[in-house]
Amino acid sequence: MNSLAQHEEIRAFLKQVCHQIKAKEVHREVRMELESHLQDLIDEKLNRGMNLDSAIKEAIGQMGTPDLIGQQFHKAHRPRFNWGLLAIIVLFMSMGLVAIFSAQMASYRQNLDAIGLKQIVYLGTGSCLMLMIGFSNYSKLARYSWGVYFGVIALLSYTILTRTVIQELGGYVRWGPIQMNISALSPYLLLIALAGIWSTPRQKLTNESSLRTFIHKSWIYVGTVWLPSVLLLNTHSIPNFLLFFIGCLCMLLVLRKKRIILAAHFVLIVASFGWFLLSLYKVQRLFAFLHAHEDQQGMNYMLTQSKLALQSAGWWGHGFGAPLSALPNLQYEMMFPFLIYCFGWGAGIALVIMIILFVQQTVGVSRKVKDPYGKALVSSLLTMFVVQYIWSMLMSIGLAPYGSFHLPFISFSGSLVIFQFISIGLMLSVYRRKDLGTWRFN
């Protein structure tokens, strides 16, 4: 068809069709498909004894009106924005702002005086980035996957080797006035990087030995997880390790990787748990929630105060900015019980409904996407969000160990919320481009 594609009438026909299609990314695919149809029609007519010019004119006429064909392609390939998911994020933001300003008013500490204004800045910045990414082409990010991966490895190594980590928080580094929680940002960046690495097919080298293939696959599917996991554990960031590890497992399942790869990762979690058991204090703290009535002024202090706050809330709570000096970290890990304490169990039920709708929307995105890279991105990032929401709520009522799990978009997470918005932006971009290249002309 290459010679026929240069024919003036065919070129004019294809140009007029593509002129109606706004998504320029699919122009090449549309041209190839229409050229294939034209080639079949022209061959059929040439076999019947027609000359070439007549065959081309009749084939083009048989295809139909180019403007109408172009409009059909445009309708099928038109980018669609997920307004439902965006609406849920706006609801999360609204609830989060009310909760943060309530925490600021209820605070008995000076360091909470400006968190409301800071949260507005973070939400505004994150929202702009989310929309920019949502209307961009997420697939272009895949080419930078290895760069992002090794960049995160370098930053994690920096937090360990330089010993500038704020020990009580873990994973924070300072560069002048700038402070970042590298261990908290790492799961998001690592999962975005691994989605590109794992979904990109590798071309096997000629005469490549089975040993070399095994070593390469071991590094790609096991080593790339174990290396950052060891670094995260060395920053004493168990919650972020769990988020990263669970996200990886979900991604491997979605990409349908071999079971032996999953088995290798379970060895990692068992080894990590064994390392954790070496510290008696850590073991006692991990399982303290199972004995909620013991050590209520020590390891179970947070759980005890959380339960008291929940029990006293009632359906309508104690009102905006109700003081709760007995519950520390109310703007961070304890935002869920504080939210219910102020606004009642009705607010808690509303939050659960919002989380269910969020999961429904994002699962719908993952199911509709055919691109492995997009599917891996959405599924792994969704897993991270779900784990944080569920764990944060369960630990508040004594059904999970206490950890630094925040409610995304609701708790005060500092600059971390910007990366959460970036993650949502990638999900919106995946959904927006899900129909590009999936429709066929008949």
C-alpha positions in Angstrom: 0.0 0.0 0.0 3.0 2.3 0.4 2.9 3.2 -3.3 -0.9 3.6 -3.3 -0.8 5.8 -0.2 1.1 8.4 -2.2 -1.7 8.6 -4.7 -3.1 12.1 -4.6 -6.8 11.1 -4.1 -5.9 8.6 -1.3 -3.8 11.2 0.4 -6.6 13.8 0.2 -9.1 11.3 1.5 -6.9 10.3 4.5 -6.1 13.9 5.3 -9.8 14.9 5.3 -10.6 12.0 7.6 -7.8 12.8 10.1 -8.8 16.5 10.1 -12.0 15.5 12.0 -10.1 13.6 14.7 -8.8 15.8 17.4 -6.6 13.2 19.1 -3.5 13.5 16.9 -1.9 10.4 18.6 -4.3 8.1 16.7 -3.8 9.6 13.3 -1.1 7.2 12.3 -3.1 4.2 13.4 -6.3 5.5 11.7 -4.3 6.0 8.4 -2.9 2.5 8.6 -6.3 1.0 9.2 -8.0 2.9 6.4 -5.1 2.2 4.0 -5.6 -1.5 4.7 -9.3 -1.3 3.9 -8.6 0.6 0.7 -5.9 -1.8 -0.3 -8.4 -4.7 -0.1 -11.0 -2.9 -2.1 -8.6 -1.7 -4.7 -7.1 -5.3 -5.2 -10.6 -6.7 -5.5 -11.4 -4.2 -8.3 -8.1 -4.6 -10.1 -8.7 -8.4 -10.2 -12.0 -7.6 -12.0 -10.1 -5.8 -14.7 -10.5 -2.2 -13.7 -7.6 0.3 -14.2 -5.8 1.7 -11.2 -7.3 5.2 -11.2 -10.9 3.9 -11.6 -10.3 1.3 -8.9 -9.0 4.0 -6.5 -12.0 6.3 -7.1 -14.6 3.6 -6.7 -12.9 2.2 -3.5 -12.8 5.7 -2.0 -16.5 6.2 -2.9 -17.3 2.8 -1.4 -15.6 3.7 1.9 -18.0 6.6 2.5 -17.9 10.3 3.2 -14.5 11.2 4.7 -16.0 13.8 7.1 -18.5 11.2 8.4 -15.8 8.6 8.8 -13.6 11.1 10.6 -16.4 12.0 13.0 -17.0 8.4 13.8 -13.3 7.9 14.6 -13.3 11.1 16.7 -16.3 10.0 18.7 -14.6 6.6 19.4 -11.1 8.1 20.2 -12.2 11.2 22.0 -10.5 11.6 25.4 -12.9 11.4 28.2 -12.3 12.9 31.6 -13.4 11.1 34.8 -15.5 13.8 36.4 -16.8 11.3 39.0 -13.3 10.6 40.4 -12.5 14.3 40.4 -15.7 15.1 42.3 -14.8 12.5 45.0 -11.3 14.1 45.4 -13.0 17.5 45.8 -15.2 16.0 48.6 -12.1 14.6 50.3 -10.4 18.0 50.0 -13.4 19.8 51.5 -13.7 17.4 54.4 -10.0 17.6 54.9 -9.9 21.4 55.1 -12.8 21.4 57.6 -11.0 18.8 59.7 -7.7 20.6 59.6 -9.1 23.9 60.6 -11.0 22.2 63.3 -7.8 20.6 64.6 -6.1 24.0 64.4 -8.9 25.6 66.6 -8.8 22.6 69.0 -5.1 22.6 69.3 -3.4 23.3 72.6 0.0 23.4 70.8 1.7 26.3 69.1 3.0 24.2 66.2 -0.5 23.8 64.8 -1.2 27.5 64.5 -0.5 27.6 60.7 -1.5 24.1 59.5 -4.8 25.4 58.0 -3.0 27.9 55.7 -0.3 25.3 54.9 -2.9 22.8 53.9 -4.5 25.3 51.6 -1.2 25.9 49.9 -0.5 22.2 49.6 -4.0 21.4 48.3 -3.8 24.3 45.8 -0.4 23.2 44.5 -1.4 19.6 44.3 -4.7 20.3 42.5 -2.9 22.3 39.8 -0.4 19.5 39.3 -3.2 16.9 39.3 -5.1 18.7 36.5 -2.0 19.3 34.5 -1.0 15.6 34.6 -4.7 14.5 34.1 -4.8 16.3 30.7 -1.3 15.1 29.7 0.0 11.8 28.2 0.9 9.5 31.1 2.6 7.0 28.7 5.5 9.4 28.1 6.5 8.9 31.8 7.4 5.2 31.1 10.7 6.1 29.4 11.9 7.7 32.7 11.1 4.7 34.9 14.7 3.6 35.5 15.8 7.2 36.2 13.0 7.6 38.8 13.8 4.3 40.3 17.5 4.9 40.8 16.8 8.5 41.9 14.7 7.2 44.8 17.3 4.6 45.6 19.9 7.4 45.8 17.8 9.5 48.0 17.0 6.7 50.4 20.7 5.8 50.6 21.4 9.5 51.3 19.1 9.5 54.3 20.9 6.5 55.7 24.6 7.4 54.9 24.5 11.1 55.9 22.7 10.5 59.1 20.8 13.8 58.7 17.6 11.9 59.3 15.3 13.3 62.1 15.4 10.1 64.2 12.0 10.4 65.8 10.2 10.8 62.5 12.4 8.7 60.2 13.2 9.4 56.6 13.3 13.2 56.7 16.2 15.1 55.1 17.0 18.7 55.1 18.6 20.8 52.3 18.7 24.3 53.8 15.1 25.4 54.4 13.7 22.5 52.5 12.6 19.4 54.4 11.3 16.3 52.8 10.1 12.9 54.1 11.9 10.7 51.6 10.7 7.4 53.1 7.0 8.6 52.8 7.4 9.7 49.2 9.3 6.6 48.1 6.4 4.2 47.8 4.6 6.5 45.4 7.6 7.1 43.2 8.9 3.5 43.3 5.5 2.1 42.3 5.2 4.6 39.4 8.7 3.5 38.3 8.1 -0.2 38.6 4.9 0.1 36.6 6.9 1.3 33.7 9.7 -1.3 34.2 7.5 -4.3 34.6 5.0 -3.5 31.8 7.7 -2.9 29.2 8.5 -6.1 27.3 12.2 -7.1 27.1 13.6 -8.2 23.9 15.7 -11.3 24.4 19.2 -11.1 23.0 20.3 -13.5 20.3 21.9 -16.7 21.7 21.3 -15.4 25.2 22.0 -18.1 27.8 19.3 -19.4 30.2 21.5 -18.3 33.1 21.7 -14.7 31.9 17.9 -14.7 31.3 17.3 -16.0 34.8 19.7 -13.4 36.4 18.0 -10.6 34.5 14.5 -11.6 35.4 15.5 -12.1 39.0 16.8 -8.6 39.2 13.8 -7.1 37.3 11.1 -8.8 39.3 12.7 -9.5 42.6 15.8 -7.4 43.1 14.0 -4.2 42.2 11.7 -4.8 45.1 14.2 -6.2 47.6 16.7 -3.3 47.3 14.3 -0.4 48.2 12.6 -2.6 50.8 15.9 -3.1 52.6 16.5 0.7 52.5 13.0 1.5 53.7 13.5 -0.9 56.6 16.8 0.7 57.5 15.0 4.1 57.7 12.8 2.4 60.4 9.7 3.2 58.2 7.7 0.0 58.5 4.4 1.6 57.3 6.0 2.8 54.1 7.6 -0.5 53.5 4.3 -2.2 53.8 2.6 0.3 51.4 5.4 -0.3 48.9 5.4 -4.1 49.3 1.6 -4.5 49.1 1.5 -2.2 46.1 4.1 -4.4 44.3 2.2 -7.6 45.0 -1.0 -6.1 43.6 0.9 -4.9 40.5 2.4 -8.3 39.9 -1.1 -9.9 40.2 -2.6 -7.4 37.7 0.3 -8.0 35.2 -0.2 -11.7 35.7 3.4 -12.5 36.5 4.5 -16.1 37.4 3.7 -17.5 40.8 7.3 -18.1 41.6 7.9 -14.4 41.6 5.1 -13.9 44.2 6.6 -16.7 46.3 10.0 -15.0 46.2 8.4 -11.8 47.6 6.7 -13.7 50.4 10.2 -14.8 51.4 11.0 -11.1 51.8 8.0 -10.4 54.0 8.8 -13.4 56.2 12.5 -12.3 56.5 11.4 -8.7 57.3 9.1 -10.0 60.0 11.9 -12.1 61.4 14.2 -9.1 61.5 11.4 -7.1 63.3 11.1 -9.9 65.9 14.7 -9.3 67.0 13.6 -6.3 69.0 11.4 -7.3 72.0 10.1 -3.7 72.3 9.0 -3.6 68.7 7.2 -6.9 69.1 5.4 -5.7 72.2 4.4 -2.5 70.5 3.2 -4.4 67.4 0.9 -6.7 69.3 -0.1 -4.2 72.0 -3.5 -3.6 70.3 -4.5 -7.2 71.0 -4.4 -6.4 74.7 -6.2 -3.1 74.7 -7.0 -3.1 78.4 -3.3 -3.4 79.4 -0.7 -0.6 79.7 -3.3 2.1 78.9 -0.9 4.8 79.9 2.0 3.4 77.9 1.9 1.5 74.6 -1.9 1.5 74.4 -2.3 5.2 75.3 -3.2 6.3 71.8 -5.7 3.5 71.3 -7.3 4.1 74.7 -7.7 7.9 74.0 -9.0 7.1 70.5 -11.7 4.8 71.8 -12.7 7.3 74.4 -13.1 10.0 71.8 -15.1 7.7 69.6 -17.4 6.6 72.4 -18.2 10.2 73.5 -18.9 11.5 70.0 -22.5 10.3 69.4 -24.2 11.0 66.1 -23.5 14.7 65.9 -20.2 15.1 67.8 -19.0 17.9 70.0 -18.8 20.5 67.3 -16.2 22.3 65.2 -12.9 22.8 67.0 -13.9 20.8 70.1 -10.8 20.6 72.3 -9.3 17.2 72.7 -6.0 17.6 74.5 -5.8 14.0 75.6 -5.3 12.8 72.0 -1.9 13.6 70.5 -1.2 13.6 66.7 -4.9 14.5 66.0 -3.9 16.2 62.8 -1.9 13.2 61.6 -2.6 9.5 62.5 -5.5 10.3 64.8 -7.5 12.4 62.3 -10.2 9.7 62.0 -11.2 9.6 65.7 -10.9 13.4 65.9 -13.1 13.9 62.9 -15.8 11.7 64.5 -15.3 13.4 67.9 -16.0 16.8 66.4 -18.7 15.9 63.8 -20.1 12.6 65.0 -20.6 9.1 63.5 -22.5 10.7 60.7 -19.2 12.2 59.4 -17.5 8.8 59.9 -20.2 7.1 57.8 -20.0 9.8 55.1 -16.2 9.2 54.9 -16.6 5.5 54.5 -19.1 6.0 51.7 -16.7 8.4 50.0 -13.9 5.8 50.3 -16.2 3.2 48.8 -17.1 5.5 45.9 -13.4 6.3 45.4 -12.5 2.6 45.2 -15.4 2.0 42.8 -14.3 4.8 40.5 -10.6 3.7 40.4 -11.4 0.0 40.0 -13.6 1.0 37.1 -10.7 2.8 35.5 -8.4 -0.2 36.0 -10.9 -2.6 34.4 -11.5 -0.4 31.3 -7.8 0.2 30.6 -6.2 -2.2 28.1 -2.7 -0.7 28.3 -0.6 -2.8 30.8 1.3 0.3 31.9 -1.8 2.2 32.7 -3.4 -0.8 34.4 -0.3 -1.3 36.6 -0.2 2.4 37.6 -3.9 2.6 38.6 -4.0 -0.8 40.5 -0.8 -0.2 42.5 -1.6 3.4 43.4 -5.2 2.5 44.3 -3.8 -0.3 46.6 -1.7 2.3 48.4 -4.7 4.6 49.0 -7.0 1.8 50.2 -4.4 0.4 52.6 -3.9 3.9 54.2 -7.6 4.5 54.5 -8.5 1.1 56.0 -5.5 0.8 58.3 -6.0 4.4 59.6 -9.6 3.6 60.5 -8.9 0.1 61.9 -6.1 1.2 64.2 -8.3 3.9 65.6 -10.8 1.2 66.9 -8.2 -1.3 68.0 -8.4 -3.7 65.0 -4.9 -3.1 63.6 -1.5 -2.2 65.1 -0.8 1.5 65.5 1.3 3.0 62.8 1.9 6.3 61.0 -0.9 5.8 58.5 -2.7 9.0 57.5 -6.1 9.6 55.8 -5.0 10.8 52.2 -6.3 14.3 51.4 -7.8 14.6 54.9 -5.0 14.3 57.5 -2.2 16.9 57.5 0.6 15.2 55.5 2.7 18.2 54.5 4.2 18.0 51.0 3.2 14.3 50.8 -0.3 15.4 49.8 1.2 16.9 46.6 2.4 13.4 45.5 -1.0 12.0 46.3 -2.5 14.5 43.9 0.1 13.6 41.3 -1.0 9.9 41.7 -4.6 10.9 41.1 -3.5 13.0 38.1 -1.9 9.8 36.6 -5.2 7.9 37.2 -7.2 10.7 35.5 -4.7 10.6 32.6 -5.0 6.9 32.2 -8.8 7.1 32.1 -8.7 10.0 29.7 -6.7 8.0 27.2 -8.3 4.6 27.7 -10.2 4.8 24.4 -7.3 5.9 22.2 -6.6 3.1 19.7 -9.4 0.7 20.7 -12.0 1.3 18.0 -12.0 -0.3 14.6 -13.7 1.0 11.3 -16.0 -1.5 9.7 
